[in-house]
């Protein structure tokens, strides 16, 4: 199954990105620093979604794709914490997304982030002493449906990716998504 191969073949860039994100979280000292972090996330996720949407929608590979778009949650969080905040800039160095296989590789990273997001949400809440979920909608993912949504995505991924060249394209796109996201965070 390609989902298992992805886990193995993207391990290093995944861990590097995760380490960087945790490092950034441990540096938060105010809501302003967290809002800046959310803007960085938005800049990358929104840019990816702009390029991803036409491919996913035209190929019809993810039926519930509109539910899986997450940039809007980042904007909600930014607005909830800093209503007068300026609009974040978008990343220009994002993975190539021209095929269904590349789209699935990119989505593997975005959808997988909902699993870790639950832990990140707790870390941020504890660090900034949030008394509610205000400003945490992005990291709370699909809430109680997170694992259901992940399993549905993995089923689609495994069903669609049925040959070696497709697997290679998915893995490469996932790796590029991790690497370019890490680079974007480092730049901001």
N, C-alpha and C positions, 0 to 999 in steps of 0.2 A: 504494500500500500504506500502510495506517495506521501501520505501524511506522516508516516513513520520515517521515511527517507528524508523528508524535509527537516524533521526534528534533528536528525543526525547531521545532515549536510549544512545546516544553518546554525549549528551550535555556537561556534566561535563568535560570529558577528552578533548573534542574539545576546550572548552573555556580555559582550562589550557594550552594547547599547543599554542593556539592563543595568550594568554597573554604573554607567554614566548617569542614567536617570536617577538611580538611588543616591549617587553622590550629590547630584543637584538638589534633590529633596532634602538631604541632611543639611544643606546650606540655607534653606528658607529661614528667614527670621521675621518676615512680615508678610501680610497678604499681598503687598505690592510685588515682592519677589516671586510669590506663587503666580500672580497674574502675569508677570513677565514670562514665566515658564509655560503657562497656558497659551500665551501668544506664540511662543516658539512652536509648541505642538500644533496649534492651529495653522501656522504658516506652512507646515509640512503636510499635515493631514488634508487640509482644504485643497492644496495644490494637487495632491494625489487623487482626491475624489473628482476634481475637475477633469482630469485625464482618464480616470478609471470609469466614470459613469457612462460615457458613450460606448465604450467597448463592452462593458457588462450588459448594458441595456440592449445594444444591437445584437449581441450574441445570445441573449436570453439564458445565460448560464446560472444566474443566481436569481431565483424568482422573488425572494424577499429582500432584494438589494436596497430598496428605499429605506427599509427599517435599519439597515446596517450602516447607513451613512452617519458619521460621527462628528464631523466638523461643526455641525449645528450645536452640539452639546458643549463644545469648547467655547463657542460664542456665547451661549447661555451662561456658562460659568464665568467668563470674563465680564460680561455685563452685570451679572449678579454681584460680583465683588468690586467692580470698578466701572460704574455706569458711564462715566465720562471718558473712558479709555479710547484711545485712537485705534483704528482698524489695523490689525497686524499685517505685515508684508508676507507674501507667499514665496515659497521656495521655487527656484527654477531648476535646480539639479535634483531631479527625481527619476526613478526608474522608467525605462521604456515600457509603455503599455499599449501595444498594438494588437495583441492576440489574446484569445481567451486564456491561454496558458499563462501568459505574463500577468494578466489580470488576476488569475487565481493565486499566483505566487505572491503578488502584492497584497491581496486580500488575506492570505495566510498570516502575514505579519499584523495587519490591522485587526483581524478577528482574534488572533492569538493574544493580542494586547488586552482584550477584555478579561482574559483569565488573570493576568498579572495586575490588571487595573484594580481589582478588588483589594489586593494587598497594598497597592500604592495609595488607594483612597484612605485606608486605615492609617498608613504612615503619615500622610499629609494632615489628616484630621488630628492626629496625636501631636504632630510637630507644631501646628498652628493653633491648637486647642479649639478647633471648630466645635460648636455645640449642636450643629445640625449638618445636613448634607448639602447646604448651600455652597455652591462652587465646586461640587464634586460629581456632577452628573456624568461627565465624560469618563471619569475613572470608575464610576459605579456600573458602567457598561449596561448590560441588559438586566441588571439586578438579579432576581431569582431565576431568570431565564437564561443566564449566561452560559451554563453548561449545555442546555438544550440547543441554543443557537450555535454553539461551538460544534456540537455533534452533527447538526444539520449541515453546517459548512463543510466539515470533514467528509461527510457522505458525498456531497456534491463534488468536492475536490477529488476524492478517490474514484468516483464514477466517471468523471470527465477525463481524468488523466490516465489514459489506458495504454500508453506506449512510451518507449524510452525517450524519444525526442520531446514529447510533451513533458515528461518528468524533468528533463534537463532544463527546459525553458521555465518551468514553475520554480525549480530550485534556484536558478540564476536570478530570476525576478525577486524572489524572497530575499536572497542574499544582498542584492542591490538595494532593496528597500531598507534593510537593517543598516547597511553601511552608509547610505546617503542620509538616513535619519540621524545617525550618530554624527556625521559631518555637519549637518544643519544645526544640531544642538550645540556642538562645539563652536560653531561660528557665532552663536547668539548667546 
